[in-house]
């Protein structure tokens, strides 16, 4: 039992001695979030202005992208600290869009 206690004291003393030689320095890193921009090419689409910070829609689904962008712009002017996005989807009931490039 005495040997176990002695080993614990020696290990704690060694670990304290090693920490004295270390210098801690703060490092500030800047991470750039990649910007994803995918522009659809079809006239069978609907658009929605969406507030990311509040997780809510600013408009319903509208056929005009400029209408959705206008709503997002007016919201940004009132709340400049909140990020808004323009979402798009294919109109319900239309044929499926065929991708330009095959998978793989």
Biopython code that builds the backbone (N, CA, C, O; Angstrom):
import numpy as np
from Bio.PDB.StructureBuilder import StructureBuilder

atoms = [
    (1, "UNK", "N", (0.814, -1.182, 0.000)),
    (1, "UNK", "CA", (0.000, 0.000, 0.000)),
    (1, "UNK", "C", (0.870, 1.263, 0.000)),
    (1, "UNK", "O", (0.568, 2.252, -0.668)),
    (2, "UNK", "N", (1.974, 1.191, 0.785)),
    (2, "UNK", "CA", (2.882, 2.328, 0.850)),
    (2, "UNK", "C", (3.527, 2.572, -0.512)),
    (2, "UNK", "O", (3.750, 3.717, -0.903)),
    (3, "UNK", "N", (3.825, 1.483, -1.235)),
    (3, "UNK", "CA", (4.450, 1.620, -2.557)),
    (3, "UNK", "C", (3.487, 2.280, -3.545)),
    (3, "UNK", "O", (3.896, 3.083, -4.384)),
    (4, "UNK", "N", (2.218, 1.936, -3.436)),
    (4, "UNK", "CA", (1.207, 2.525, -4.320)),
    (4, "UNK", "C", (1.067, 4.019, -4.041)),
    (4, "UNK", "O", (0.968, 4.816, -4.973)),
    (5, "UNK", "N", (1.058, 4.399, -2.778)),
    (5, "UNK", "CA", (0.972, 5.798, -2.397)),
    (5, "UNK", "C", (2.212, 6.555, -2.859)),
    (5, "UNK", "O", (2.113, 7.676, -3.359)),
    (6, "UNK", "N", (3.369, 5.943, -2.691)),
    (6, "UNK", "CA", (4.620, 6.560, -3.119)),
    (6, "UNK", "C", (4.653, 6.739, -4.640)),
    (6, "UNK", "O", (5.121, 7.765, -5.136)),
    (7, "UNK", "N", (4.158, 5.747, -5.376)),
    (7, "UNK", "CA", (4.114, 5.840, -6.846)),
    (7, "UNK", "C", (3.187, 6.965, -7.285)),
    (7, "UNK", "O", (3.493, 7.682, -8.238)),
    (8, "UNK", "N", (2.071, 7.125, -6.610)),
    (8, "UNK", "CA", (1.136, 8.213, -6.927)),
    (8, "UNK", "C", (1.755, 9.577, -6.701)),
    (8, "UNK", "O", (1.572, 10.486, -7.510)),
    (9, "UNK", "N", (2.491, 9.727, -5.602)),
    (9, "UNK", "CA", (3.158, 10.994, -5.315)),
    (9, "UNK", "C", (4.237, 11.309, -6.345)),
    (9, "UNK", "O", (4.369, 12.452, -6.783)),
    (10, "UNK", "N", (4.999, 10.308, -6.726)),
    (10, "UNK", "CA", (6.061, 10.504, -7.718)),
    (10, "UNK", "C", (5.460, 10.901, -9.067)),
    (10, "UNK", "O", (5.964, 11.809, -9.729)),
    (11, "UNK", "N", (4.387, 10.225, -9.475)),
    (11, "UNK", "CA", (3.760, 10.549, -10.766)),
    (11, "UNK", "C", (3.158, 11.947, -10.779)),
    (11, "UNK", "O", (3.260, 12.655, -11.781)),
    (12, "UNK", "N", (2.544, 12.345, -9.699)),
    (12, "UNK", "CA", (1.969, 13.690, -9.653)),
    (12, "UNK", "C", (3.061, 14.754, -9.663)),
    (12, "UNK", "O", (2.894, 15.805, -10.282)),
    (13, "UNK", "N", (4.169, 14.495, -8.990)),
    (13, "UNK", "CA", (5.284, 15.443, -8.981)),
    (13, "UNK", "C", (5.893, 15.569, -10.371)),
    (13, "UNK", "O", (6.237, 16.669, -10.806)),
    (14, "UNK", "N", (6.027, 14.441, -11.069)),
    (14, "UNK", "CA", (6.586, 14.463, -12.423)),
    (14, "UNK", "C", (5.666, 15.212, -13.367)),
    (14, "UNK", "O", (6.142, 15.986, -14.197)),
    (15, "UNK", "N", (4.351, 15.004, -13.263)),
    (15, "UNK", "CA", (3.419, 15.680, -14.166)),
    (15, "UNK", "C", (3.388, 17.179, -13.909)),
    (15, "UNK", "O", (3.244, 17.956, -14.854)),
    (16, "UNK", "N", (3.519, 17.605, -12.662)),
    (16, "UNK", "CA", (3.559, 19.036, -12.349)),
    (16, "UNK", "C", (4.835, 19.671, -12.893)),
    (16, "UNK", "O", (4.805, 20.799, -13.386)),
    (17, "UNK", "N", (5.950, 18.959, -12.808)),
    (17, "UNK", "CA", (7.219, 19.488, -13.295)),
    (17, "UNK", "C", (7.191, 19.667, -14.807)),
    (17, "UNK", "O", (7.778, 20.618, -15.323)),
    (18, "UNK", "N", (6.524, 18.778, -15.519)),
    (18, "UNK", "CA", (6.462, 18.878, -16.974)),
    (18, "UNK", "C", (5.594, 20.050, -17.420)),
    (18, "UNK", "O", (5.897, 20.675, -18.436)),
    (19, "UNK", "N", (4.519, 20.369, -16.688)),
    (19, "UNK", "CA", (3.619, 21.448, -17.070)),
    (19, "UNK", "C", (4.272, 22.816, -16.956)),
    (19, "UNK", "O", (3.862, 23.741, -17.656)),
    (20, "UNK", "N", (5.273, 22.978, -16.101)),
    (20, "UNK", "CA", (5.901, 24.272, -15.907)),
    (20, "UNK", "C", (6.657, 24.735, -17.144)),
    (20, "UNK", "O", (6.795, 25.940, -17.357)),
    (21, "UNK", "N", (7.144, 23.825, -17.955)),
    (21, "UNK", "CA", (7.901, 24.183, -19.143)),
    (21, "UNK", "C", (7.021, 24.524, -20.345)),
    (21, "UNK", "O", (7.516, 25.057, -21.339)),
    (22, "UNK", "N", (5.733, 24.226, -20.268)),
    (22, "UNK", "CA", (4.836, 24.475, -21.398)),
    (22, "UNK", "C", (4.342, 25.911, -21.404)),
    (22, "UNK", "O", (4.099, 26.503, -20.352)),
    (23, "UNK", "N", (4.199, 26.456, -22.590)),
    (23, "UNK", "CA", (3.610, 27.786, -22.749)),
    (23, "UNK", "C", (2.347, 27.626, -23.584)),
    (23, "UNK", "O", (2.364, 27.017, -24.654)),
    (24, "UNK", "N", (1.267, 28.176, -23.085)),
    (24, "UNK", "CA", (0.002, 28.131, -23.800)),
    (24, "UNK", "C", (-0.207, 29.465, -24.494)),
    (24, "UNK", "O", (-0.043, 30.531, -23.902)),
    (25, "UNK", "N", (-0.571, 29.377, -25.755)),
    (25, "UNK", "CA", (-0.778, 30.587, -26.527)),
    (25, "UNK", "C", (-2.088, 30.443, -27.289)),
    (25, "UNK", "O", (-2.338, 29.412, -27.914)),
    (26, "UNK", "N", (-2.920, 31.474, -27.238)),
    (26, "UNK", "CA", (-4.184, 31.437, -27.957)),
    (26, "UNK", "C", (-3.935, 31.620, -29.448)),
    (26, "UNK", "O", (-3.123, 32.444, -29.868)),
    (27, "UNK", "N", (-4.644, 30.840, -30.220)),
    (27, "UNK", "CA", (-4.540, 30.940, -31.672)),
    (27, "UNK", "C", (-5.937, 31.215, -32.205)),
    (27, "UNK", "O", (-6.879, 30.479, -31.912)),
    (28, "UNK", "N", (-6.063, 32.265, -32.979)),
    (28, "UNK", "CA", (-7.361, 32.594, -33.555)),
    (28, "UNK", "C", (-7.398, 32.078, -34.991)),
    (28, "UNK", "O", (-6.547, 32.420, -35.813)),
    (29, "UNK", "N", (-8.386, 31.260, -35.272)),
    (29, "UNK", "CA", (-8.523, 30.724, -36.621)),
    (29, "UNK", "C", (-9.762, 31.316, -37.271)),
    (29, "UNK", "O", (-10.745, 31.638, -36.603)),
    (30, "UNK", "N", (-9.694, 31.450, -38.553)),
    (30, "UNK", "CA", (-10.820, 31.983, -39.307)),
    (30, "UNK", "C", (-11.244, 30.926, -40.319)),
    (30, "UNK", "O", (-10.473, 30.554, -41.204)),
    (31, "UNK", "N", (-12.459, 30.453, -40.180)),
    (31, "UNK", "CA", (-12.973, 29.416, -41.061)),
    (31, "UNK", "C", (-13.948, 30.054, -42.030)),
    (31, "UNK", "O", (-14.909, 30.708, -41.625)),
    (32, "UNK", "N", (-13.694, 29.860, -43.299)),
    (32, "UNK", "CA", (-14.576, 30.410, -44.321)),
    (32, "UNK", "C", (-15.602, 29.344, -44.706)),
    (32, "UNK", "O", (-15.245, 28.257, -45.158)),
    (33, "UNK", "N", (-16.865, 29.669, -44.521)),
    (33, "UNK", "CA", (-17.941, 28.744, -44.850)),
    (33, "UNK", "C", (-18.122, 28.744, -46.365)),
    (33, "UNK", "O", (-18.267, 29.807, -46.970)),
    (34, "UNK", "N", (-18.114, 27.568, -46.981)),
    (34, "UNK", "CA", (-18.268, 27.542, -48.435)),
    (34, "UNK", "C", (-19.641, 28.058, -48.858)),
    (34, "UNK", "O", (-20.648, 27.782, -48.206)),
    (35, "UNK", "N", (-19.668, 28.794, -49.933)),
    (35, "UNK", "CA", (-20.910, 29.365, -50.440)),
    (35, "UNK", "C", (-21.445, 28.418, -51.518)),
    (35, "UNK", "O", (-20.806, 28.198, -52.547)),
    (36, "UNK", "N", (-22.608, 27.878, -51.262)),
    (36, "UNK", "CA", (-23.223, 26.948, -52.201)),
    (36, "UNK", "C", (-24.291, 27.704, -52.973)),
    (36, "UNK", "O", (-25.197, 28.295, -52.386)),
    (37, "UNK", "N", (-24.176, 27.680, -54.278)),
    (37, "UNK", "CA", (-25.143, 28.394, -55.121)),
    (37, "UNK", "C", (-25.521, 27.485, -56.278)),
    (37, "UNK", "O", (-24.695, 27.188, -57.141)),
    (38, "UNK", "N", (-26.741, 27.057, -56.289)),
    (38, "UNK", "CA", (-27.232, 26.174, -57.344)),
    (38, "UNK", "C", (-28.420, 26.851, -57.999)),
    (38, "UNK", "O", (-29.471, 27.000, -57.375)),
    (39, "UNK", "N", (-28.269, 27.258, -59.233)),
    (39, "UNK", "CA", (-29.314, 27.988, -59.939)),
    (39, "UNK", "C", (-30.067, 27.045, -60.873)),
    (39, "UNK", "O", (-29.470, 26.487, -61.794)),
    (40, "UNK", "N", (-31.361, 26.859, -60.654)),
    (40, "UNK", "CA", (-32.140, 25.967, -61.515)),
    (40, "UNK", "C", (-32.398, 26.597, -62.870)),
    (40, "UNK", "O", (-32.388, 27.820, -63.011)),
    (41, "UNK", "N", (-32.630, 25.757, -63.863)),
    (41, "UNK", "CA", (-32.899, 26.273, -65.209)),
    (41, "UNK", "C", (-34.198, 25.659, -65.739)),
    (41, "UNK", "O", (-34.179, 24.772, -66.593)),
    (42, "UNK", "N", (-35.312, 26.144, -65.219)),
    (42, "UNK", "CA", (-36.613, 25.660, -65.651)),
    (42, "UNK", "C", (-37.647, 26.732, -65.351)),
    (42, "UNK", "O", (-37.472, 27.533, -64.432)),
    (43, "UNK", "N", (-38.721, 26.746, -66.124)),
    (43, "UNK", "CA", (-39.787, 27.705, -65.843)),
    (43, "UNK", "C", (-40.905, 27.062, -65.016)),
    (43, "UNK", "O", (-41.945, 27.684, -64.796)),
    (44, "UNK", "N", (-40.703, 25.843, -64.563)),
    (44, "UNK", "CA", (-41.691, 25.128, -63.757)),
    (44, "UNK", "C", (-41.297, 25.158, -62.272)),
    (44, "UNK", "O", (-41.397, 24.147, -61.576)),
    (45, "UNK", "N", (-40.850, 26.323, -61.801)),
    (45, "UNK", "CA", (-40.351, 26.427, -60.429)),
    (45, "UNK", "C", (-41.156, 27.435, -59.617)),
    (45, "UNK", "O", (-41.805, 28.329, -60.159)),
    (46, "UNK", "N", (-41.091, 27.261, -58.310)),
    (46, "UNK", "CA", (-41.662, 28.211, -57.372)),
    (46, "UNK", "C", (-40.568, 28.612, -56.385)),
    (46, "UNK", "O", (-39.627, 27.854, -56.149)),
    (47, "UNK", "N", (-40.698, 29.802, -55.814)),
    (47, "UNK", "CA", (-39.667, 30.351, -54.935)),
    (47, "UNK", "C", (-40.272, 30.773, -53.603)),
    (47, "UNK", "O", (-41.459, 31.083, -53.510)),
    (48, "UNK", "N", (-39.423, 30.776, -52.569)),
    (48, "UNK", "CA", (-39.863, 31.189, -51.230)),
    (48, "UNK", "C", (-38.725, 31.930, -50.541)),
    (48, "UNK", "O", (-37.575, 31.495, -50.588)),
    (49, "UNK", "N", (-39.050, 33.049, -49.902)),
    (49, "UNK", "CA", (-38.082, 33.755, -49.061)),
    (49, "UNK", "C", (-38.136, 33.104, -47.684)),
    (49, "UNK", "O", (-39.214, 32.904, -47.125)),
    (50, "UNK", "N", (-36.955, 32.772, -47.137)),
    (50, "UNK", "CA", (-36.875, 32.027, -45.884)),
    (50, "UNK", "C", (-35.847, 32.676, -44.968)),
    (50, "UNK", "O", (-34.734, 32.979, -45.398)),
    (51, "UNK", "N", (-36.211, 32.891, -43.712)),
    (51, "UNK", "CA", (-35.290, 33.454, -42.719)),
    (51, "UNK", "C", (-34.604, 32.308, -41.988)),
    (51, "UNK", "O", (-35.256, 31.556, -41.265)),
    (52, "UNK", "N", (-33.297, 32.168, -42.169)),
    (52, "UNK", "CA", (-32.540, 31.075, -41.545)),
    (52, "UNK", "C", (-32.466, 31.223, -40.034)),
    (52, "UNK", "O", (-32.565, 30.230, -39.313)),
    (53, "UNK", "N", (-32.297, 32.437, -39.545)),
    (53, "UNK", "CA", (-32.135, 32.659, -38.112)),
    (53, "UNK", "C", (-33.405, 32.291, -37.343)),
    (53, "UNK", "O", (-33.335, 31.688, -36.272)),
    (54, "UNK", "N", (-34.556, 32.654, -37.892)),
    (54, "UNK", "CA", (-35.822, 32.373, -37.214)),
    (54, "UNK", "C", (-36.437, 31.044, -37.638)),
    (54, "UNK", "O", (-37.413, 30.581, -37.046)),
    (55, "UNK", "N", (-35.859, 30.440, -38.663)),
    (55, "UNK", "CA", (-36.364, 29.175, -39.209)),
    (55, "UNK", "C", (-37.843, 29.283, -39.577)),
    (55, "UNK", "O", (-38.669, 28.469, -39.164)),
    (56, "UNK", "N", (-38.152, 30.327, -40.376)),
    (56, "UNK", "CA", (-39.533, 30.495, -40.814)),
    (56, "UNK", "C", (-39.578, 31.103, -42.204)),
    (56, "UNK", "O", (-38.650, 31.787, -42.637)),
    (57, "UNK", "N", (-40.676, 30.837, -42.890)),
    (57, "UNK", "CA", (-40.865, 31.363, -44.238)),
    (57, "UNK", "C", (-41.320, 32.814, -44.165)),
    (57, "UNK", "O", (-42.152, 33.173, -43.332)),
    (58, "UNK", "N", (-40.768, 33.642, -45.043)),
    (58, "UNK", "CA", (-41.189, 35.041, -45.122)),
    (58, "UNK", "C", (-42.293, 35.217, -46.158)),
    (58, "UNK", "O", (-43.071, 36.168, -46.089)),
    (59, "UNK", "N", (-42.357, 34.302, -47.114)),
    (59, "UNK", "CA", (-43.426, 34.302, -48.119)),
    (59, "UNK", "C", (-43.893, 32.866, -48.302)),
    (59, "UNK", "O", (-43.248, 31.924, -47.841)),
    (60, "UNK", "N", (-45.009, 32.719, -48.974)),
    (60, "UNK", "CA", (-45.423, 31.384, -49.393)),
    (60, "UNK", "C", (-44.692, 31.039, -50.681)),
    (60, "UNK", "O", (-43.816, 31.792, -51.105)),
    (61, "UNK", "N", (-45.027, 29.923, -51.311)),
    (61, "UNK", "CA", (-44.416, 29.571, -52.593)),
    (61, "UNK", "C", (-45.004, 30.469, -53.665)),
    (61, "UNK", "O", (-46.216, 30.467, -53.879)),
    (62, "UNK", "N", (-44.153, 31.241, -54.348)),
    (62, "UNK", "CA", (-44.576, 32.163, -55.406)),
    (62, "UNK", "C", (-43.895, 31.774, -56.710)),
    (62, "UNK", "O", (-42.834, 31.151, -56.704)),
    (63, "UNK", "N", (-44.514, 32.146, -57.828)),
    (63, "UNK", "CA", (-43.960, 31.788, -59.136)),
    (63, "UNK", "C", (-42.832, 32.717, -59.575)),
    (63, "UNK", "O", (-42.082, 32.377, -60.491)),
    (64, "UNK", "N", (-42.698, 33.867, -58.951)),
    (64, "UNK", "CA", (-41.700, 34.854, -59.359)),
    (64, "UNK", "C", (-40.542, 34.894, -58.358)),
    (64, "UNK", "O", (-40.740, 35.106, -57.161)),
    (65, "UNK", "N", (-39.344, 34.688, -58.874)),
    (65, "UNK", "CA", (-38.164, 34.771, -58.007)),
    (65, "UNK", "C", (-37.968, 36.198, -57.509)),
    (65, "UNK", "O", (-37.581, 36.403, -56.359)),
    (66, "UNK", "N", (-38.229, 37.178, -58.358)),
    (66, "UNK", "CA", (-38.042, 38.577, -57.956)),
    (66, "UNK", "C", (-38.990, 38.955, -56.814)),
    (66, "UNK", "O", (-38.639, 39.780, -55.971)),
    (67, "UNK", "N", (-40.168, 38.368, -56.779)),
    (67, "UNK", "CA", (-41.107, 38.638, -55.687)),
    (67, "UNK", "C", (-40.554, 38.103, -54.355)),
    (67, "UNK", "O", (-40.639, 38.774, -53.326)),
    (68, "UNK", "N", (-39.995, 36.904, -54.387)),
    (68, "UNK", "CA", (-39.398, 36.321, -53.190)),
    (68, "UNK", "C", (-38.168, 37.124, -52.763)),
    (68, "UNK", "O", (-37.984, 37.370, -51.571)),
    (69, "UNK", "N", (-37.325, 37.536, -53.710)),
    (69, "UNK", "CA", (-36.140, 38.332, -53.388)),
    (69, "UNK", "C", (-36.522, 39.688, -52.816)),
    (69, "UNK", "O", (-35.838, 40.209, -51.934)),
    (70, "UNK", "N", (-37.608, 40.259, -53.314)),
    (70, "UNK", "CA", (-38.087, 41.540, -52.809)),
    (70, "UNK", "C", (-38.517, 41.417, -51.346)),
    (70, "UNK", "O", (-38.205, 42.284, -50.529)),
    (71, "UNK", "N", (-39.228, 40.348, -51.021)),
    (71, "UNK", "CA", (-39.652, 40.131, -49.637)),
    (71, "UNK", "C", (-38.444, 39.921, -48.731)),
    (71, "UNK", "O", (-38.411, 40.443, -47.616)),
    (72, "UNK", "N", (-37.453, 39.165, -49.194)),
    (72, "UNK", "CA", (-36.245, 38.939, -48.403)),
    (72, "UNK", "C", (-35.468, 40.239, -48.217)),
    (72, "UNK", "O", (-34.933, 40.493, -47.138)),
    (73, "UNK", "N", (-35.407, 41.050, -49.246)),
    (73, "UNK", "CA", (-34.682, 42.317, -49.170)),
    (73, "UNK", "C", (-35.339, 43.273, -48.175)),
    (73, "UNK", "O", (-34.647, 43.914, -47.383)),
    (74, "UNK", "N", (-36.657, 43.373, -48.209)),
    (74, "UNK", "CA", (-37.332, 44.262, -47.261)),
    (74, "UNK", "C", (-37.185, 43.752, -45.828)),
    (74, "UNK", "O", (-37.099, 44.553, -44.898)),
    (75, "UNK", "N", (-37.154, 42.438, -45.637)),
    (75, "UNK", "CA", (-36.949, 41.881, -44.302)),
    (75, "UNK", "C", (-35.529, 42.165, -43.815)),
    (75, "UNK", "O", (-35.325, 42.489, -42.645)),
    (76, "UNK", "N", (-34.537, 42.040, -44.723)),
    (76, "UNK", "CA", (-33.142, 42.325, -44.369)),
    (76, "UNK", "C", (-32.949, 43.789, -43.980)),
    (76, "UNK", "O", (-32.130, 44.100, -43.115)),
    (77, "UNK", "N", (-33.705, 44.691, -44.621)),
    (77, "UNK", "CA", (-33.567, 46.103, -44.275)),
    (77, "UNK", "C", (-34.068, 46.376, -42.860)),
    (77, "UNK", "O", (-33.547, 47.266, -42.188)),
    (78, "UNK", "N", (-35.072, 45.626, -42.394)),
    (78, "UNK", "CA", (-35.572, 45.775, -41.029)),
    (78, "UNK", "C", (-34.684, 45.042, -40.018)),
    (78, "UNK", "O", (-34.496, 45.511, -38.896)),
    (79, "UNK", "N", (-34.141, 43.891, -40.422)),
    (79, "UNK", "CA", (-33.322, 43.056, -39.542)),
    (79, "UNK", "C", (-32.005, 42.717, -40.248)),
    (79, "UNK", "O", (-31.874, 41.620, -40.792)),
    (80, "UNK", "N", (-31.035, 43.621, -40.254)),
    (80, "UNK", "CA", (-29.788, 43.380, -41.002)),
    (80, "UNK", "C", (-28.919, 42.259, -40.437)),
    (80, "UNK", "O", (-28.040, 41.756, -41.137)),
    (81, "UNK", "N", (-29.147, 41.857, -39.185)),
    (81, "UNK", "CA", (-28.318, 40.819, -38.577)),
    (81, "UNK", "C", (-28.819, 39.410, -38.872)),
    (81, "UNK", "O", (-28.175, 38.441, -38.466)),
    (82, "UNK", "N", (-29.936, 39.267, -39.559)),
    (82, "UNK", "CA", (-30.509, 37.947, -39.830)),
    (82, "UNK", "C", (-30.306, 37.557, -41.291)),
    (82, "UNK", "O", (-30.507, 38.368, -42.196)),
    (83, "UNK", "N", (-29.912, 36.322, -41.504)),
    (83, "UNK", "CA", (-29.628, 35.821, -42.851)),
    (83, "UNK", "C", (-30.904, 35.254, -43.470)),
    (83, "UNK", "O", (-31.651, 34.520, -42.823)),
    (84, "UNK", "N", (-31.138, 35.604, -44.717)),
    (84, "UNK", "CA", (-32.301, 35.101, -45.457)),
    (84, "UNK", "C", (-31.811, 34.340, -46.689)),
    (84, "UNK", "O", (-30.741, 34.621, -47.229)),
    (85, "UNK", "N", (-32.611, 33.385, -47.112)),
    (85, "UNK", "CA", (-32.285, 32.599, -48.306)),
    (85, "UNK", "C", (-33.501, 32.562, -49.221)),
    (85, "UNK", "O", (-34.636, 32.770, -48.792)),
    (86, "UNK", "N", (-33.231, 32.294, -50.485)),
    (86, "UNK", "CA", (-34.305, 32.066, -51.442)),
    (86, "UNK", "C", (-34.312, 30.578, -51.758)),
    (86, "UNK", "O", (-33.347, 30.049, -52.308)),
    (87, "UNK", "N", (-35.390, 29.914, -51.412)),
    (87, "UNK", "CA", (-35.535, 28.479, -51.688)),
    (87, "UNK", "C", (-36.307, 28.306, -52.977)),
    (87, "UNK", "O", (-37.099, 29.171, -53.352)),
    (88, "UNK", "N", (-36.086, 27.205, -53.651)),
    (88, "UNK", "CA", (-36.854, 26.918, -54.863)),
    (88, "UNK", "C", (-37.255, 25.455, -54.879)),
    (88, "UNK", "O", (-36.605, 24.601, -54.277)),
    (89, "UNK", "N", (-38.333, 25.196, -55.577)),
    (89, "UNK", "CA", (-38.824, 23.834, -55.749)),
    (89, "UNK", "C", (-39.527, 23.728, -57.088)),
    (89, "UNK", "O", (-39.904, 24.735, -57.688)),
    (90, "UNK", "N", (-39.696, 22.525, -57.541)),
    (90, "UNK", "CA", (-40.452, 22.285, -58.761)),
    (90, "UNK", "C", (-41.928, 22.408, -58.428)),
    (90, "UNK", "O", (-42.375, 21.950, -57.376)),
    (91, "UNK", "N", (-42.681, 23.023, -59.320)),
    (91, "UNK", "CA", (-44.116, 23.170, -59.086)),
    (91, "UNK", "C", (-44.752, 21.799, -58.907)),
    (91, "UNK", "O", (-44.431, 20.865, -59.641)),
    (92, "UNK", "N", (-45.643, 21.674, -57.945)),
    (92, "UNK", "CA", (-46.315, 20.384, -57.748)),
    (92, "UNK", "C", (-47.159, 20.023, -58.971)),
    (92, "UNK", "O", (-47.781, 20.889, -59.587)),
    (93, "UNK", "N", (-47.172, 18.750, -59.308)),
    (93, "UNK", "CA", (-47.999, 18.270, -60.408)),
    (93, "UNK", "C", (-47.356, 18.371, -61.778)),
    (93, "UNK", "O", (-48.000, 18.038, -62.773)),
    (94, "UNK", "N", (-46.106, 18.820, -61.869)),
    (94, "UNK", "CA", (-45.429, 18.893, -63.164)),
    (94, "UNK", "C", (-44.521, 17.691, -63.327)),
    (94, "UNK", "O", (-44.246, 16.969, -62.369)),
    (95, "UNK", "N", (-44.060, 17.485, -64.548)),
    (95, "UNK", "CA", (-43.144, 16.375, -64.796)),
    (95, "UNK", "C", (-41.832, 16.615, -64.060)),
    (95, "UNK", "O", (-41.445, 17.756, -63.809)),
    (96, "UNK", "N", (-41.159, 15.525, -63.721)),
    (96, "UNK", "CA", (-39.890, 15.649, -63.006)),
    (96, "UNK", "C", (-38.835, 16.290, -63.896)),
    (96, "UNK", "O", (-38.791, 16.069, -65.106)),
    (97, "UNK", "N", (-37.997, 17.082, -63.266)),
    (97, "UNK", "CA", (-36.884, 17.687, -63.991)),
    (97, "UNK", "C", (-35.811, 16.634, -64.211)),
    (97, "UNK", "O", (-35.532, 15.836, -63.317)),
    (98, "UNK", "N", (-35.217, 16.625, -65.376)),
    (98, "UNK", "CA", (-34.148, 15.685, -65.690)),
    (98, "UNK", "C", (-32.824, 16.410, -65.500)),
    (98, "UNK", "O", (-32.623, 17.483, -66.069)),
    (99, "UNK", "N", (-31.912, 15.840, -64.705)),
    (99, "UNK", "CA", (-30.635, 16.525, -64.475)),
    (99, "UNK", "C", (-29.814, 16.624, -65.750)),
    (99, "UNK", "O", (-29.920, 15.779, -66.639)),
    (100, "UNK", "N", (-28.990, 17.674, -65.829)),
    (100, "UNK", "CA", (-28.133, 17.876, -66.996)),
    (100, "UNK", "C", (-27.057, 16.817, -67.080)),
    (100, "UNK", "O", (-26.709, 16.363, -68.170)),
    (101, "UNK", "N", (-26.532, 16.422, -65.939)),
    (101, "UNK", "CA", (-25.392, 15.505, -65.930)),
    (101, "UNK", "C", (-25.804, 14.213, -65.235)),
    (101, "UNK", "O", (-26.494, 14.260, -64.217)),
    (102, "UNK", "N", (-25.398, 13.071, -65.758)),
    (102, "UNK", "CA", (-25.744, 11.803, -65.103)),
    (102, "UNK", "C", (-24.982, 11.622, -63.795)),
    (102, "UNK", "O", (-23.931, 12.230, -63.590)),
    (103, "UNK", "N", (-25.517, 10.786, -62.918)),
    (103, "UNK", "CA", (-24.846, 10.519, -61.638)),
    (103, "UNK", "C", (-23.536, 9.816, -61.899)),
    (103, "UNK", "O", (-23.368, 9.105, -62.890)),
    (104, "UNK", "N", (-22.604, 10.037, -60.976)),
    (104, "UNK", "CA", (-21.341, 9.306, -61.055)),
    (104, "UNK", "C", (-20.293, 10.163, -61.530)),
    (104, "UNK", "O", (-19.150, 9.725, -61.664)),
]
sb = StructureBuilder()
sb.init_structure("model")
sb.init_model(0)
sb.init_chain("A")
sb.init_seg("    ")
for serial, (resi, resn, name, xyz) in enumerate(atoms, 1):
    if name == "N":
        sb.init_residue(resn, " ", resi, " ")
    sb.init_atom(name, np.array(xyz, "f"), 0.0, 1.0, " ", f" {name:<3s}", serial, name[0])
structure = sb.get_structure()
